Amino acid sequence: DFNDWRWGDLHTIYFQHATLGRSGISLIENIFNRGPFPTHGSESVVQKTCWSVNQPYEVLCIPALRQVIDLSDLSNSMMIHSVGQSGHPFHPHYDDFIDKWRNIQYVPMWFDQKDIRDNAEGILTLTP
């Protein structure tokens, strides 16, 4: 029944780690990679994705970053990127944006120093 067809049943996104995601060792790949997840979009819409019929509709390109900047009031600006803020697979922010990204949800962007201080989880100091 074509009424039950869903784009995301065929078009999925698989977030693959750049270096270890294609190691050929499933244990390592399971630690670093995320997905597959159903997704939406196509070549000619705002939610642009591209896919190949040769790789059974696996999505190959996505908008990795979306942001809305309110130039009249920067505190109203928001963004989302596809995976998370951390590159460490055991960190809570490694993949915490995936569901928000998939559901076209955003997180606030902090420009004001008070907002940054009030919403910071911690401070990272880099020294030579």
Chimera marker file (.cmm) of the C-alpha trace (Angstrom):
<marker_set name="trace">
<marker id="1" x="0.000" y="0.000" z="0.000" r="1" g="1" b="0" radius="0.5"/>
<marker id="2" x="1.695" y="3.202" z="-1.149" r="1" g="1" b="0" radius="0.5"/>
<marker id="3" x="0.012" y="5.165" z="1.679" r="1" g="1" b="0" radius="0.5"/>
<marker id="4" x="2.407" y="3.415" z="4.056" r="1" g="1" b="0" radius="0.5"/>
<marker id="5" x="5.510" y="4.384" z="2.084" r="1" g="1" b="0" radius="0.5"/>
<marker id="6" x="7.912" y="6.657" z="3.934" r="1" g="1" b="0" radius="0.5"/>
<marker id="7" x="10.905" y="8.411" z="2.375" r="1" g="1" b="0" radius="0.5"/>
<marker id="8" x="13.028" y="7.568" z="5.409" r="1" g="1" b="0" radius="0.5"/>
<marker id="9" x="12.331" y="3.841" z="5.015" r="1" g="1" b="0" radius="0.5"/>
<marker id="10" x="14.737" y="3.921" z="2.066" r="1" g="1" b="0" radius="0.5"/>
<marker id="11" x="16.749" y="7.085" z="2.618" r="1" g="1" b="0" radius="0.5"/>
<marker id="12" x="18.898" y="6.678" z="5.704" r="1" g="1" b="0" radius="0.5"/>
<marker id="13" x="21.877" y="8.551" z="7.085" r="1" g="1" b="0" radius="0.5"/>
<marker id="14" x="24.824" y="6.789" z="8.671" r="1" g="1" b="0" radius="0.5"/>
<marker id="15" x="27.223" y="9.011" z="10.610" r="1" g="1" b="0" radius="0.5"/>
<marker id="16" x="30.612" y="7.480" z="10.009" r="1" g="1" b="0" radius="0.5"/>
<marker id="17" x="33.734" y="8.531" z="11.916" r="1" g="1" b="0" radius="0.5"/>
<marker id="18" x="36.288" y="10.047" z="9.533" r="1" g="1" b="0" radius="0.5"/>
<marker id="19" x="39.248" y="7.837" z="10.454" r="1" g="1" b="0" radius="0.5"/>
<marker id="20" x="38.011" y="4.810" z="12.390" r="1" g="1" b="0" radius="0.5"/>
<marker id="21" x="34.530" y="4.505" z="10.911" r="1" g="1" b="0" radius="0.5"/>
<marker id="22" x="35.732" y="2.375" z="8.014" r="1" g="1" b="0" radius="0.5"/>
<marker id="23" x="38.250" y="0.251" z="9.867" r="1" g="1" b="0" radius="0.5"/>
<marker id="24" x="36.645" y="-3.010" z="8.805" r="1" g="1" b="0" radius="0.5"/>
<marker id="25" x="36.525" y="-4.034" z="12.471" r="1" g="1" b="0" radius="0.5"/>
<marker id="26" x="32.887" y="-4.032" z="13.564" r="1" g="1" b="0" radius="0.5"/>
<marker id="27" x="33.716" y="-3.574" z="17.262" r="1" g="1" b="0" radius="0.5"/>
<marker id="28" x="35.592" y="-0.341" z="16.515" r="1" g="1" b="0" radius="0.5"/>
<marker id="29" x="33.010" y="0.841" z="13.984" r="1" g="1" b="0" radius="0.5"/>
<marker id="30" x="30.200" y="0.265" z="16.512" r="1" g="1" b="0" radius="0.5"/>
<marker id="31" x="31.987" y="2.539" z="18.992" r="1" g="1" b="0" radius="0.5"/>
<marker id="32" x="32.615" y="5.408" z="16.574" r="1" g="1" b="0" radius="0.5"/>
<marker id="33" x="29.716" y="5.307" z="14.092" r="1" g="1" b="0" radius="0.5"/>
<marker id="34" x="26.048" y="6.189" z="14.592" r="1" g="1" b="0" radius="0.5"/>
<marker id="35" x="23.040" y="5.066" z="12.611" r="1" g="1" b="0" radius="0.5"/>
<marker id="36" x="21.533" y="4.322" z="10.271" r="1" g="1" b="0" radius="0.5"/>
<marker id="37" x="18.677" y="6.767" z="10.847" r="1" g="1" b="0" radius="0.5"/>
<marker id="38" x="15.749" y="7.534" z="8.563" r="1" g="1" b="0" radius="0.5"/>
<marker id="39" x="16.044" y="10.997" z="7.080" r="1" g="1" b="0" radius="0.5"/>
<marker id="40" x="14.257" y="13.264" z="4.655" r="1" g="1" b="0" radius="0.5"/>
<marker id="41" x="15.255" y="15.746" z="1.991" r="1" g="1" b="0" radius="0.5"/>
<marker id="42" x="16.369" y="15.623" z="-1.611" r="1" g="1" b="0" radius="0.5"/>
<marker id="43" x="18.505" y="17.479" z="-4.138" r="1" g="1" b="0" radius="0.5"/>
<marker id="44" x="16.124" y="20.406" z="-4.653" r="1" g="1" b="0" radius="0.5"/>
<marker id="45" x="14.766" y="21.393" z="-1.227" r="1" g="1" b="0" radius="0.5"/>
<marker id="46" x="16.030" y="23.381" z="1.755" r="1" g="1" b="0" radius="0.5"/>
<marker id="47" x="16.690" y="20.120" z="3.657" r="1" g="1" b="0" radius="0.5"/>
<marker id="48" x="19.138" y="19.110" z="0.926" r="1" g="1" b="0" radius="0.5"/>
<marker id="49" x="20.404" y="15.580" z="0.869" r="1" g="1" b="0" radius="0.5"/>
<marker id="50" x="21.897" y="13.524" z="-1.909" r="1" g="1" b="0" radius="0.5"/>
<marker id="51" x="21.861" y="9.779" z="-2.336" r="1" g="1" b="0" radius="0.5"/>
<marker id="52" x="22.798" y="7.097" z="-4.792" r="1" g="1" b="0" radius="0.5"/>
<marker id="53" x="20.707" y="4.243" z="-6.153" r="1" g="1" b="0" radius="0.5"/>
<marker id="54" x="23.946" y="2.237" z="-6.222" r="1" g="1" b="0" radius="0.5"/>
<marker id="55" x="24.151" y="2.310" z="-2.417" r="1" g="1" b="0" radius="0.5"/>
<marker id="56" x="20.487" y="1.467" z="-1.780" r="1" g="1" b="0" radius="0.5"/>
<marker id="57" x="19.416" y="5.070" z="-1.220" r="1" g="1" b="0" radius="0.5"/>
<marker id="58" x="21.945" y="5.663" z="1.559" r="1" g="1" b="0" radius="0.5"/>
<marker id="59" x="22.217" y="9.415" z="2.042" r="1" g="1" b="0" radius="0.5"/>
<marker id="60" x="25.698" y="10.590" z="1.064" r="1" g="1" b="0" radius="0.5"/>
<marker id="61" x="25.552" y="14.337" z="1.716" r="1" g="1" b="0" radius="0.5"/>
<marker id="62" x="23.617" y="16.463" z="4.190" r="1" g="1" b="0" radius="0.5"/>
<marker id="63" x="23.470" y="19.995" z="5.542" r="1" g="1" b="0" radius="0.5"/>
<marker id="64" x="25.953" y="19.410" z="8.357" r="1" g="1" b="0" radius="0.5"/>
<marker id="65" x="25.249" y="22.811" z="9.917" r="1" g="1" b="0" radius="0.5"/>
<marker id="66" x="22.068" y="24.836" z="9.984" r="1" g="1" b="0" radius="0.5"/>
<marker id="67" x="21.871" y="28.227" z="11.615" r="1" g="1" b="0" radius="0.5"/>
<marker id="68" x="19.421" y="31.082" z="11.863" r="1" g="1" b="0" radius="0.5"/>
<marker id="69" x="21.042" y="34.404" z="12.743" r="1" g="1" b="0" radius="0.5"/>
<marker id="70" x="18.784" y="37.212" z="13.928" r="1" g="1" b="0" radius="0.5"/>
<marker id="71" x="20.778" y="40.311" z="12.995" r="1" g="1" b="0" radius="0.5"/>
<marker id="72" x="18.367" y="42.561" z="14.898" r="1" g="1" b="0" radius="0.5"/>
<marker id="73" x="18.896" y="40.585" z="18.121" r="1" g="1" b="0" radius="0.5"/>
<marker id="74" x="21.741" y="38.064" z="18.129" r="1" g="1" b="0" radius="0.5"/>
<marker id="75" x="20.380" y="36.464" z="21.315" r="1" g="1" b="0" radius="0.5"/>
<marker id="76" x="17.532" y="35.035" z="19.180" r="1" g="1" b="0" radius="0.5"/>
<marker id="77" x="19.989" y="33.158" z="16.950" r="1" g="1" b="0" radius="0.5"/>
<marker id="78" x="20.057" y="29.370" z="16.868" r="1" g="1" b="0" radius="0.5"/>
<marker id="79" x="21.921" y="26.522" z="15.228" r="1" g="1" b="0" radius="0.5"/>
<marker id="80" x="22.256" y="22.787" z="14.960" r="1" g="1" b="0" radius="0.5"/>
<marker id="81" x="24.862" y="20.566" z="13.415" r="1" g="1" b="0" radius="0.5"/>
<marker id="82" x="24.523" y="16.949" z="12.584" r="1" g="1" b="0" radius="0.5"/>
<marker id="83" x="26.224" y="14.925" z="15.291" r="1" g="1" b="0" radius="0.5"/>
<marker id="84" x="27.542" y="16.577" z="18.456" r="1" g="1" b="0" radius="0.5"/>
<marker id="85" x="30.093" y="19.005" z="19.852" r="1" g="1" b="0" radius="0.5"/>
<marker id="86" x="32.699" y="16.434" z="20.898" r="1" g="1" b="0" radius="0.5"/>
<marker id="87" x="34.915" y="14.154" z="18.850" r="1" g="1" b="0" radius="0.5"/>
<marker id="88" x="35.287" y="11.691" z="21.745" r="1" g="1" b="0" radius="0.5"/>
<marker id="89" x="32.830" y="8.781" z="21.319" r="1" g="1" b="0" radius="0.5"/>
<marker id="90" x="32.301" y="8.310" z="25.060" r="1" g="1" b="0" radius="0.5"/>
<marker id="91" x="31.567" y="11.988" z="25.717" r="1" g="1" b="0" radius="0.5"/>
<marker id="92" x="27.881" y="12.919" z="26.240" r="1" g="1" b="0" radius="0.5"/>
<marker id="93" x="28.173" y="15.537" z="23.478" r="1" g="1" b="0" radius="0.5"/>
<marker id="94" x="29.543" y="13.111" z="20.851" r="1" g="1" b="0" radius="0.5"/>
<marker id="95" x="26.132" y="12.401" z="19.336" r="1" g="1" b="0" radius="0.5"/>
<marker id="96" x="23.611" y="14.448" z="21.305" r="1" g="1" b="0" radius="0.5"/>
<marker id="97" x="22.560" y="16.620" z="18.330" r="1" g="1" b="0" radius="0.5"/>
<marker id="98" x="21.547" y="13.750" z="16.030" r="1" g="1" b="0" radius="0.5"/>
<marker id="99" x="17.858" y="13.622" z="17.002" r="1" g="1" b="0" radius="0.5"/>
<marker id="100" x="17.567" y="17.416" z="17.023" r="1" g="1" b="0" radius="0.5"/>
<marker id="101" x="19.226" y="17.591" z="13.584" r="1" g="1" b="0" radius="0.5"/>
<marker id="102" x="16.922" y="14.894" z="12.206" r="1" g="1" b="0" radius="0.5"/>
<marker id="103" x="13.812" y="16.649" z="13.569" r="1" g="1" b="0" radius="0.5"/>
<marker id="104" x="14.819" y="20.164" z="12.400" r="1" g="1" b="0" radius="0.5"/>
<marker id="105" x="15.257" y="21.430" z="15.958" r="1" g="1" b="0" radius="0.5"/>
<marker id="106" x="17.797" y="24.002" z="17.052" r="1" g="1" b="0" radius="0.5"/>
<marker id="107" x="19.827" y="25.043" z="20.078" r="1" g="1" b="0" radius="0.5"/>
<marker id="108" x="20.452" y="28.662" z="21.103" r="1" g="1" b="0" radius="0.5"/>
<marker id="109" x="23.639" y="30.456" z="20.125" r="1" g="1" b="0" radius="0.5"/>
<marker id="110" x="25.062" y="32.537" z="22.930" r="1" g="1" b="0" radius="0.5"/>
<marker id="111" x="26.653" y="35.880" z="21.990" r="1" g="1" b="0" radius="0.5"/>
<marker id="112" x="26.230" y="37.857" z="25.206" r="1" g="1" b="0" radius="0.5"/>
<marker id="113" x="28.926" y="37.224" z="27.856" r="1" g="1" b="0" radius="0.5"/>
<marker id="114" x="26.300" y="36.814" z="30.583" r="1" g="1" b="0" radius="0.5"/>
<marker id="115" x="24.411" y="34.200" z="28.518" r="1" g="1" b="0" radius="0.5"/>
<marker id="116" x="27.662" y="32.383" z="27.839" r="1" g="1" b="0" radius="0.5"/>
<marker id="117" x="28.603" y="32.319" z="31.551" r="1" g="1" b="0" radius="0.5"/>
<marker id="118" x="25.070" y="31.322" z="32.627" r="1" g="1" b="0" radius="0.5"/>
<marker id="119" x="24.890" y="28.431" z="30.161" r="1" g="1" b="0" radius="0.5"/>
<marker id="120" x="28.460" y="27.136" z="30.166" r="1" g="1" b="0" radius="0.5"/>
<marker id="121" x="28.983" y="23.589" z="31.396" r="1" g="1" b="0" radius="0.5"/>
<marker id="122" x="32.585" y="24.289" z="32.252" r="1" g="1" b="0" radius="0.5"/>
<marker id="123" x="35.735" y="26.096" z="31.229" r="1" g="1" b="0" radius="0.5"/>
<marker id="124" x="38.460" y="24.595" z="29.091" r="1" g="1" b="0" radius="0.5"/>
<marker id="125" x="41.817" y="26.328" z="29.356" r="1" g="1" b="0" radius="0.5"/>
<marker id="126" x="44.383" y="25.550" z="26.673" r="1" g="1" b="0" radius="0.5"/>
<marker id="127" x="47.976" y="26.383" z="27.535" r="1" g="1" b="0" radius="0.5"/>
<marker id="128" x="51.131" y="25.873" z="25.468" r="1" g="1" b="0" radius="0.5"/>
<link id1="1" id2="2" r="1" g="1" b="0" radius="0.2"/>
<link id1="2" id2="3" r="1" g="1" b="0" radius="0.2"/>
<link id1="3" id2="4" r="1" g="1" b="0" radius="0.2"/>
<link id1="4" id2="5" r="1" g="1" b="0" radius="0.2"/>
<link id1="5" id2="6" r="1" g="1" b="0" radius="0.2"/>
<link id1="6" id2="7" r="1" g="1" b="0" radius="0.2"/>
<link id1="7" id2="8" r="1" g="1" b="0" radius="0.2"/>
<link id1="8" id2="9" r="1" g="1" b="0" radius="0.2"/>
<link id1="9" id2="10" r="1" g="1" b="0" radius="0.2"/>
<link id1="10" id2="11" r="1" g="1" b="0" radius="0.2"/>
<link id1="11" id2="12" r="1" g="1" b="0" radius="0.2"/>
<link id1="12" id2="13" r="1" g="1" b="0" radius="0.2"/>
<link id1="13" id2="14" r="1" g="1" b="0" radius="0.2"/>
<link id1="14" id2="15" r="1" g="1" b="0" radius="0.2"/>
<link id1="15" id2="16" r="1" g="1" b="0" radius="0.2"/>
<link id1="16" id2="17" r="1" g="1" b="0" radius="0.2"/>
<link id1="17" id2="18" r="1" g="1" b="0" radius="0.2"/>
<link id1="18" id2="19" r="1" g="1" b="0" radius="0.2"/>
<link id1="19" id2="20" r="1" g="1" b="0" radius="0.2"/>
<link id1="20" id2="21" r="1" g="1" b="0" radius="0.2"/>
<link id1="21" id2="22" r="1" g="1" b="0" radius="0.2"/>
<link id1="22" id2="23" r="1" g="1" b="0" radius="0.2"/>
<link id1="23" id2="24" r="1" g="1" b="0" radius="0.2"/>
<link id1="24" id2="25" r="1" g="1" b="0" radius="0.2"/>
<link id1="25" id2="26" r="1" g="1" b="0" radius="0.2"/>
<link id1="26" id2="27" r="1" g="1" b="0" radius="0.2"/>
<link id1="27" id2="28" r="1" g="1" b="0" radius="0.2"/>
<link id1="28" id2="29" r="1" g="1" b="0" radius="0.2"/>
<link id1="29" id2="30" r="1" g="1" b="0" radius="0.2"/>
<link id1="30" id2="31" r="1" g="1" b="0" radius="0.2"/>
<link id1="31" id2="32" r="1" g="1" b="0" radius="0.2"/>
<link id1="32" id2="33" r="1" g="1" b="0" radius="0.2"/>
<link id1="33" id2="34" r="1" g="1" b="0" radius="0.2"/>
<link id1="34" id2="35" r="1" g="1" b="0" radius="0.2"/>
<link id1="35" id2="36" r="1" g="1" b="0" radius="0.2"/>
<link id1="36" id2="37" r="1" g="1" b="0" radius="0.2"/>
<link id1="37" id2="38" r="1" g="1" b="0" radius="0.2"/>
<link id1="38" id2="39" r="1" g="1" b="0" radius="0.2"/>
<link id1="39" id2="40" r="1" g="1" b="0" radius="0.2"/>
<link id1="40" id2="41" r="1" g="1" b="0" radius="0.2"/>
<link id1="41" id2="42" r="1" g="1" b="0" radius="0.2"/>
<link id1="42" id2="43" r="1" g="1" b="0" radius="0.2"/>
<link id1="43" id2="44" r="1" g="1" b="0" radius="0.2"/>
<link id1="44" id2="45" r="1" g="1" b="0" radius="0.2"/>
<link id1="45" id2="46" r="1" g="1" b="0" radius="0.2"/>
<link id1="46" id2="47" r="1" g="1" b="0" radius="0.2"/>
<link id1="47" id2="48" r="1" g="1" b="0" radius="0.2"/>
<link id1="48" id2="49" r="1" g="1" b="0" radius="0.2"/>
<link id1="49" id2="50" r="1" g="1" b="0" radius="0.2"/>
<link id1="50" id2="51" r="1" g="1" b="0" radius="0.2"/>
<link id1="51" id2="52" r="1" g="1" b="0" radius="0.2"/>
<link id1="52" id2="53" r="1" g="1" b="0" radius="0.2"/>
<link id1="53" id2="54" r="1" g="1" b="0" radius="0.2"/>
<link id1="54" id2="55" r="1" g="1" b="0" radius="0.2"/>
<link id1="55" id2="56" r="1" g="1" b="0" radius="0.2"/>
<link id1="56" id2="57" r="1" g="1" b="0" radius="0.2"/>
<link id1="57" id2="58" r="1" g="1" b="0" radius="0.2"/>
<link id1="58" id2="59" r="1" g="1" b="0" radius="0.2"/>
<link id1="59" id2="60" r="1" g="1" b="0" radius="0.2"/>
<link id1="60" id2="61" r="1" g="1" b="0" radius="0.2"/>
<link id1="61" id2="62" r="1" g="1" b="0" radius="0.2"/>
<link id1="62" id2="63" r="1" g="1" b="0" radius="0.2"/>
<link id1="63" id2="64" r="1" g="1" b="0" radius="0.2"/>
<link id1="64" id2="65" r="1" g="1" b="0" radius="0.2"/>
<link id1="65" id2="66" r="1" g="1" b="0" radius="0.2"/>
<link id1="66" id2="67" r="1" g="1" b="0" radius="0.2"/>
<link id1="67" id2="68" r="1" g="1" b="0" radius="0.2"/>
<link id1="68" id2="69" r="1" g="1" b="0" radius="0.2"/>
<link id1="69" id2="70" r="1" g="1" b="0" radius="0.2"/>
<link id1="70" id2="71" r="1" g="1" b="0" radius="0.2"/>
<link id1="71" id2="72" r="1" g="1" b="0" radius="0.2"/>
<link id1="72" id2="73" r="1" g="1" b="0" radius="0.2"/>
<link id1="73" id2="74" r="1" g="1" b="0" radius="0.2"/>
<link id1="74" id2="75" r="1" g="1" b="0" radius="0.2"/>
<link id1="75" id2="76" r="1" g="1" b="0" radius="0.2"/>
<link id1="76" id2="77" r="1" g="1" b="0" radius="0.2"/>
<link id1="77" id2="78" r="1" g="1" b="0" radius="0.2"/>
<link id1="78" id2="79" r="1" g="1" b="0" radius="0.2"/>
<link id1="79" id2="80" r="1" g="1" b="0" radius="0.2"/>
<link id1="80" id2="81" r="1" g="1" b="0" radius="0.2"/>
<link id1="81" id2="82" r="1" g="1" b="0" radius="0.2"/>
<link id1="82" id2="83" r="1" g="1" b="0" radius="0.2"/>
<link id1="83" id2="84" r="1" g="1" b="0" radius="0.2"/>
<link id1="84" id2="85" r="1" g="1" b="0" radius="0.2"/>
<link id1="85" id2="86" r="1" g="1" b="0" radius="0.2"/>
<link id1="86" id2="87" r="1" g="1" b="0" radius="0.2"/>
<link id1="87" id2="88" r="1" g="1" b="0" radius="0.2"/>
<link id1="88" id2="89" r="1" g="1" b="0" radius="0.2"/>
<link id1="89" id2="90" r="1" g="1" b="0" radius="0.2"/>
<link id1="90" id2="91" r="1" g="1" b="0" radius="0.2"/>
<link id1="91" id2="92" r="1" g="1" b="0" radius="0.2"/>
<link id1="92" id2="93" r="1" g="1" b="0" radius="0.2"/>
<link id1="93" id2="94" r="1" g="1" b="0" radius="0.2"/>
<link id1="94" id2="95" r="1" g="1" b="0" radius="0.2"/>
<link id1="95" id2="96" r="1" g="1" b="0" radius="0.2"/>
<link id1="96" id2="97" r="1" g="1" b="0" radius="0.2"/>
<link id1="97" id2="98" r="1" g="1" b="0" radius="0.2"/>
<link id1="98" id2="99" r="1" g="1" b="0" radius="0.2"/>
<link id1="99" id2="100" r="1" g="1" b="0" radius="0.2"/>
<link id1="100" id2="101" r="1" g="1" b="0" radius="0.2"/>
<link id1="101" id2="102" r="1" g="1" b="0" radius="0.2"/>
<link id1="102" id2="103" r="1" g="1" b="0" radius="0.2"/>
<link id1="103" id2="104" r="1" g="1" b="0" radius="0.2"/>
<link id1="104" id2="105" r="1" g="1" b="0" radius="0.2"/>
<link id1="105" id2="106" r="1" g="1" b="0" radius="0.2"/>
<link id1="106" id2="107" r="1" g="1" b="0" radius="0.2"/>
<link id1="107" id2="108" r="1" g="1" b="0" radius="0.2"/>
<link id1="108" id2="109" r="1" g="1" b="0" radius="0.2"/>
<link id1="109" id2="110" r="1" g="1" b="0" radius="0.2"/>
<link id1="110" id2="111" r="1" g="1" b="0" radius="0.2"/>
<link id1="111" id2="112" r="1" g="1" b="0" radius="0.2"/>
<link id1="112" id2="113" r="1" g="1" b="0" radius="0.2"/>
<link id1="113" id2="114" r="1" g="1" b="0" radius="0.2"/>
<link id1="114" id2="115" r="1" g="1" b="0" radius="0.2"/>
<link id1="115" id2="116" r="1" g="1" b="0" radius="0.2"/>
<link id1="116" id2="117" r="1" g="1" b="0" radius="0.2"/>
<link id1="117" id2="118" r="1" g="1" b="0" radius="0.2"/>
<link id1="118" id2="119" r="1" g="1" b="0" radius="0.2"/>
<link id1="119" id2="120" r="1" g="1" b="0" radius="0.2"/>
<link id1="120" id2="121" r="1" g="1" b="0" radius="0.2"/>
<link id1="121" id2="122" r="1" g="1" b="0" radius="0.2"/>
<link id1="122" id2="123" r="1" g="1" b="0" radius="0.2"/>
<link id1="123" id2="124" r="1" g="1" b="0" radius="0.2"/>
<link id1="124" id2="125" r="1" g="1" b="0" radius="0.2"/>
<link id1="125" id2="126" r="1" g="1" b="0" radius="0.2"/>
<link id1="126" id2="127" r="1" g="1" b="0" radius="0.2"/>
<link id1="127" id2="128" r="1" g="1" b="0" radius="0.2"/>
</marker_set>
